[in-house]
Structure formats: C-alpha cells, structure tokens
Amino acid sequence: MQKNNNSDEGFVEKHLMPIAVKLSTFKPLIAIRDGITLAMPLIIIGSVFLILGSFPITAWTDWIANTIFNGVSIADIFTKITNGSFGILGLIGCFGIASSYSEQHKTDGKAAGVIAVAAYFVVTPSILTGDDTPLEGIPYEYLGSQGLFIAIIIGLISGGLFQWFINHDIQIKMPEAVPPAVASSFSALIPGAVIITLFGAVYAVFAWADLGNIHDLILNVLSGPLGLLGDTLVGTIIAVMLNSLFWFVGIHGANVVNNIISPIWLMNTDANRQLFTEGILDLEHQGHIITQPFIDNFVFMGGGGATLGLVIAITILVAMRKASKQMKTLAPLTLTPGIFNINEPTMFGMPIVLNMSLVIPFILAPVVNAITTYTAMSLELVPLSTGAVVPWTMPPILSGFLATNSIAGSVLQGVNLIINILIYLPFVSTFNKQLRLEEAGKLTE
C-alpha cells in the first residue's frame, strides 16, 4: 500500500507539479489575478448596495423606491453606487493588470496603469446627446464586465510595451536634482505616447472601416470558446477538478485555475446583476448559472475541496468519541476557520496535501456540489445568483441567501453540505483508524 502511494505521489510530482509551478509563476496570469483583485473591494461594495436595493422585503423596497428628494429616490442612489463601483470593473482591472505586469519587470506600475486607462478610453466608443451642443459620455456597459476582455488585452500590451521601453532605456531622463515624481512623469512620456497612439490607430481603423468597436468584436470572438470552459457544466467540472489537483500537490489551486477563468465568471456575474436590476433575471433572458458566487458560495464551501464537509466529519468522530488524538486536536482548530471558508489549517494540518487517503473525496465533493447546484438552478428550483458578490468568508447558509436573494439558496447549500459530509465521512473514518493504529504503535508498513 505504501509503495503504491509513493508511486502515485511520484507521478503527481513528475507530471503535475512542473505544470502547476509554471502556471502559478506565469507573469501575464499573475497580472490578470492582481488586476481583478484590485477591483474586488469595489465589486463587494457594489454588491452590498445591490443587496440593500433588492432585499426581499416588499415594505423595504417600496420605501426606498418611494422616498424621493428632488426627483431622486434612495433606490436611485443605491443603483448609482452600484454602477459607480461594480460597474467599473473593466476600467479598474485594466489599470491593475498593466500596473502589475509592469512592476513584475521592475518598472513604474502606476505610470503603466494610467497609460493603460487612457488607451482603454481611446478604444471605447462614446455616446452623444442629440442636442445642438451634444454632450459626450461613455456607457457603463463598456467600463464594467463587458469590457473585461479588452481590459486584459490592453493591460497586458500596455504593461508589456511600457516595461520594454523603460528596460531598453528608451525614455527621457531628467537631471538628478529633479524630484522623483517629476522625473517619473517625463520617463513615461515616450512609452505613453507610443501606446496611446497605437490604440488611437486601432480606434481609427474600426471607425473608418465601419467595423463597430473593438469591445464587441473581441467579446463575440472570444465568448464562444472561452464560454465553453467557464459557462458550461463540463468546463466547470474540469476547472474544479484541476483546482483540487493543484491543491493536492501543495499549490494554491485558485491562483492557477481561477486566473484563467475568473474573468468569465465575473462577466457572467455582472450580466446577471444587470438583468436582476431590470427584473428579468432568468434563463429565458440569457441569465447565467455559472458565476463567481456559484463557484465561491456553492461549489467550494469551506474552501478548496469543499472541506467544510471534512471538518464537520472530523467533529462528528470527536463527538462519537472515536477520534484519534490527532483528530481531537485538529477538530477545534479546523472547524471555526472552516465555517468562514478558511481551510489552510486543514490543508496543511491534516494534512490533505499529498494525502492519498483523502484525495478521492477532496476531488469528488466540489464536483458533486457543482452538479447539484447547476441542476437545481437549471430546473429553476433555486434562483440564479443575482450578481451580488458575497465575500468568500461569509459562512454557508447565510451566503446562499445573500447570493440568490432567496431562502432556496440557503436550502441548497444545506443539501450540498450534507452530501459533502456523507462523501468525506467514510474516508475520514478510515484515515482515523490508521492514525489510531499509528498512535498505538500497531501500524506496520
């Protein structure tokens, strides 16, 4: 048995580990992760006001809709806050991606980010009022999730070109007596001019050739193939399994897999938010089942591997007075953080990493959660997530309600949790017996 385990671990270390290490250190993926992370506080703040504006108590929603001062209701203000935070996800992501990519090459991230934002505005189409002196604006839809693909492309290109110019010393240098902030501004002048002119040329090509705009073109081209990965049950199961496998070899699975797919999940989330505010969130109006809350709040309950079911299974063994000394020690240390979806004490205290006794439920539990949640939402037993991004540390049951604006979301989480406990329990019991034999000095290799 021990020999087989070593053989399996050798396969994992030989074939999976190098791929995982390369992906987790791939600079463009790190930049995308950092850029989206930069926007995350705005997403959560916007989600709070989205929940407040649509809380499922009619007396509350009527009151905020009918409380009006100078023609502006409280509900209008909540919507404005949501659009001004969640609704600029693409713009902030563009800045963060360019900034991170530039900083990874030891150059000025802020300057690269500002240039990328300017390039983003250059290629984004404007809208004009019909007055004699028309006013110009940019629609929120291109600043939010719908612009995320362009944000990623512009962020990486801008950050890459910026660092190339600086690292090849193609820049204006000021005397040492000039303050650093002023010197940095002039240093960014040449790469900034080239980058912004480049994207100005892109806008000109689209405008003069009557090709529409680059946002819609890229969205239509990429949404098909990427949607197969991030917007289907099969693609989600593959992503969830890869996440668990990377965790199993000791690499933060979310940092590898989510960097690639999370832009799609966030776009789906924001699309649901817009449908929800219009009161037409359902599958018939192109609502999405697979969103960021779908993954965070229903699939990975307790963290990677859906380990809340695992720590509850350990607690059950302790309550039945059948647990080993190690399990008794781990139970209080893993249960409390597990409720808040923090599972590092479980991952490395149990440990789960390279623990062949627990690899099957560790991969199986989140996959089952994905299947049950997808099925429940596709059959309309549970509403689609409203677009509110609930903080990932929010305990299950409560997060299900907030994500779907329905008690059915909490019930679904409860069902998933019971299934997870039943999946983990026999494997944990077997592992517990091994530990008890080891502690009694009766286990021989």
Secondary structure, 3 states (H helix, E strand, C coil): CHHHHHHHHHHHHHHHHHHHHHHHCCHHHHHHHHHHHHHHHHHHHHHHHHHHHCCCCHHHHHHHHHCEECCEEHHHHHHHHHHHHHHHHHHHHHHHHHHHHHHHCCCCHHHHHHHHHHHHHHHCCCEECCCCCCCEECCHHHHCHHHHHHHHHHHHHHHHHHHHHHHCCCCCCCCCCCCHHHHHHHHCHHHHHHHHHHHHHHHHHHHHCCCCCHHHHHHHHHHHHHHHHHCCHHHHHHHHHHHHHHHHCCCCHHHHHHHHHHHHHHHHHHHHHHHHHCCCCCHHHCCCCCCHHHHHHHHCCCCCCCCHHHHHHHHHHHHCCCCCHHHHHHHHHHHHHHHCCCCHHHHHHCCCCCCCCCHHHHHHHHHHHHHHHHHHHHCCCCCCCCCCCCCCCCCCCHHHHHHHCCHHHHHHHHHHHHHHHHHHHHHHHHHHHHHHHHHCCCCCC
